[in-house]
Amino acid sequence: MSPEQCRAARGLANISQDDLAKAASVGLSTVRNFEAGRSTPVANNLAAMIKALEATGVIFIPENGGGAGVRLAKPGVSK
């Protein structure tokens, strides 16, 4: 997950940086610094952030030549 994907995912999920930090059990500064491009979280914190965002229905789209991205799953549709 890139900082841009993280910001976009939070926007789709309509959650704040604080909400993500709490859901992922990471510090608010971890989320803020990552999204600002100042640092990259350690692997387990980044994984926890991804898992927390995926729990809201966010789907991460890998780089496929058109750029990495995110989308929100339709209700009732399996990821």
C-alpha positions in Angstrom: 0.0 0.0 0.0 1.3 3.4 -0.9 0.6 6.6 1.0 -1.7 7.7 -1.8 -3.7 4.4 -1.6 -4.0 4.8 2.1 -5.4 8.3 1.8 -7.8 7.2 -0.9 -8.9 4.1 1.0 -9.7 6.2 4.1 -11.7 8.6 1.9 -13.7 5.7 0.4 -14.3 4.2 3.8 -15.1 7.6 5.3 -12.8 7.2 8.3 -10.3 9.6 9.8 -6.6 9.0 10.4 -7.4 8.5 14.1 -10.1 5.9 13.2 -7.6 4.0 11.1 -4.9 4.2 13.8 -7.3 2.8 16.4 -8.7 0.1 14.2 -5.1 -1.0 13.3 -3.8 -0.6 16.8 -1.0 1.7 15.6 -0.1 5.1 16.7 -1.7 8.1 15.1 1.7 9.4 14.2 2.3 6.2 12.2 -0.7 6.9 10.0 0.1 10.6 9.7 3.8 10.1 8.9 3.0 7.4 6.3 0.4 9.3 4.5 2.6 12.4 4.4 5.5 10.3 3.0 7.7 11.0 5.9 8.2 7.3 6.9 7.2 3.8 6.1 5.6 1.8 8.9 7.3 -1.5 10.0 5.8 -4.5 8.1 3.4 -5.6 10.9 2.0 -2.1 11.3 1.5 -1.7 7.6 -0.2 -5.1 7.4 -2.5 -4.1 10.3 -3.4 -0.8 8.5 -4.2 -2.7 5.3 -6.3 -5.3 7.2 -8.2 -2.5 9.0 -9.0 -0.8 5.7 -10.0 -4.1 4.0 -12.4 -4.7 6.9 -14.3 -1.6 5.9 -14.8 -3.0 2.4 -11.8 -1.4 0.7 -10.1 -3.4 -2.0 -6.6 -2.7 -3.0 -5.9 -2.9 -6.8 -2.3 -3.8 -7.6 -0.1 -2.1 -10.1 -1.1 -3.5 -13.5 0.4 -1.0 -15.9 -2.4 1.5 -15.3 -1.4 2.4 -11.8 -2.2 1.0 -8.4 -5.5 2.0 -6.8 -8.4 1.3 -4.4 -12.1 0.7 -4.7 -15.0 0.0 -2.4 -16.6 -3.4 -2.6 -20.3 -3.5 -3.4 -22.3 -4.6 -0.4 -22.8 -8.3 -0.4 -20.1 -9.0 -3.0 -17.3 -11.1 -1.9 -13.8 -9.7 -2.2 
